[in-house]
Amino acid sequence: MAVTSSADQARAASRPHDGWDAHVELAATVEAPALARAAVEAALDAHAQRDATLLAASELVTNAVRYGSTAATDTIELNIKRDDDSVRIEVVNAGAAFAVQDREQHDPPGLGGWGLDIVAGLSRDWGIEHNASRTAVWFVL
């Protein structure tokens, strides 16, 4: 099969890795959220939580591109684990941890910073794991 678009490249690059059903490395560019959605969509097929998973994954990858400490050579990792009744997505980028804002702290209210609120509202569980060199944000639906 010929790879004809960047979305096709994301699907083709998806592969099992360290216990994950799919693992994709994305360049930290404005195209990354769309590529992540394509990879998630390919991994999920007709999963019941498909739309919510696509939205939440897109939010996390957007955050990694927008706020992650990524050098030109750094990548964003997207990991996908699926079973019969749930899906777990993990987005990993270089950079130290960040503080999660409360809604009341958004300044000015309504103009951004709502991505993790969306992920929290859609998911059964979510969290942040980090060390000095990387941050992983994950969710389960």
C-alpha positions in Angstrom: 0.0 0.0 0.0 1.4 3.4 -0.9 1.6 6.0 1.7 0.0 9.1 0.2 -0.7 11.5 3.0 0.6 12.5 6.4 -2.5 10.7 7.9 -1.5 7.6 6.0 2.0 7.9 7.3 0.7 8.0 10.9 -1.4 4.9 10.3 1.5 3.1 8.7 3.9 4.1 11.4 1.7 2.8 14.2 3.1 -0.4 15.6 3.0 -2.5 18.8 5.6 -1.4 21.4 6.4 -2.4 25.0 2.9 -3.8 25.7 1.0 -1.1 23.8 -1.2 -2.1 20.9 0.0 0.8 18.9 2.9 3.3 19.3 3.4 6.3 17.1 6.2 8.9 17.2 5.0 12.3 15.9 7.0 15.4 15.1 6.0 18.3 17.4 4.3 20.3 14.7 0.8 21.7 14.1 0.1 18.5 12.1 0.6 16.3 15.1 -3.0 16.4 16.5 -4.4 15.4 13.1 -1.8 12.6 12.7 -2.7 11.4 16.3 -6.4 11.3 15.4 -5.6 9.2 12.3 -3.5 6.8 14.3 -6.1 6.5 17.1 -8.9 6.0 14.5 -7.0 3.2 12.8 -6.3 1.5 16.1 -9.9 1.7 17.4 -11.9 0.7 14.4 -15.5 0.8 15.6 -14.8 1.1 19.3 -17.8 2.5 21.2 -15.9 5.4 22.7 -14.3 6.3 19.3 -15.3 10.0 19.1 -14.5 10.8 22.8 -11.2 9.0 22.4 -10.3 11.0 19.3 -11.2 14.3 21.0 -9.3 13.6 24.2 -6.2 12.3 22.3 -6.2 15.4 20.1 -6.4 17.6 23.2 -3.4 15.9 24.8 -1.3 16.0 21.6 -2.2 19.7 21.1 -1.0 20.4 24.7 2.3 18.5 24.0 2.9 20.6 20.9 1.8 23.9 22.4 3.3 23.6 25.9 5.9 20.8 25.8 9.5 21.5 25.9 10.4 20.1 22.5 13.5 20.8 20.6 13.5 20.4 16.8 14.6 16.8 17.1 12.2 15.8 19.9 9.1 13.8 19.2 5.8 13.2 20.8 5.0 9.6 21.6 1.4 8.4 21.3 0.6 5.0 22.9 -2.6 3.2 22.5 -3.9 0.2 24.5 -7.3 -1.3 23.8 -9.3 -4.1 25.3 -12.9 -5.2 25.1 -14.4 -2.4 27.2 -11.8 0.3 27.5 -9.0 2.2 25.7 -6.0 3.8 27.3 -4.1 6.6 25.5 -0.8 8.0 26.7 1.0 11.1 25.2 4.6 11.5 26.1 6.8 14.5 25.4 10.2 15.9 26.5 10.0 18.4 29.3 9.3 18.6 33.0 6.0 18.6 34.7 3.5 21.4 34.7 0.9 22.7 37.0 -2.8 21.9 36.3 -4.9 25.1 36.5 -8.3 25.2 38.1 -11.0 26.6 35.9 -11.3 29.7 38.1 -7.6 30.4 37.4 -8.0 30.6 33.6 -7.1 34.1 32.6 -9.1 35.4 30.9 -11.9 32.9 31.4 -12.9 31.0 28.2 -9.9 31.7 26.0 -7.9 28.5 26.4 -6.5 26.1 28.9 -9.6 23.9 28.8 -7.9 20.8 27.3 -7.4 18.8 30.5 -10.9 19.8 31.7 -12.2 18.2 28.5 -10.1 15.1 29.0 -11.2 14.8 32.6 -14.8 15.2 31.6 -14.7 12.5 28.9 -12.5 9.9 30.7 -13.1 7.4 33.5 -9.6 8.2 34.8 -6.6 10.3 33.7 -3.3 11.4 35.1 0.1 12.9 34.7 3.4 11.1 35.2 6.7 12.9 35.0 10.4 13.1 35.8 13.0 15.7 35.0 13.2 14.9 31.3 9.7 13.7 30.2 6.0 14.2 30.9 3.3 11.5 30.2 -0.4 12.4 30.3 -2.8 9.5 30.0 -6.5 8.8 30.1 -8.8 5.7 30.1 -12.2 5.6 28.5 
